[in-house]
Amino acid sequence: MQCPNGCPSSMEERKEEKIFHRNGEPIVISDLVMYVCPNCGQESMPLPSARIVENILNGKAKSTGKFTAELYEVSSV
């Protein structure tokens, strides 16, 4: 797959960890297959990954655990 930004290299398939939000709460999906341009970093989600995300966001998949993390907010100074 070629980068939609016109970069000379083909996009690479990678497994990544992504954060989405469901009902205002963050959820993490790990090992999600994405295509990433090695030149500019543009990401593209293949259809099977999009379906996985859709099922998770619609509550059709069970969580495998919970995590907590520190929250930092950027505000105007």
Secondary structure, 3 states (H helix, E strand, C coil): CECCCCCCCECEEEEEEEEEEECCEEEEEEEEEEEECCCCCCEECCHHHHHHHHHHHCCCCCCCCCCCCCCCCCCCC
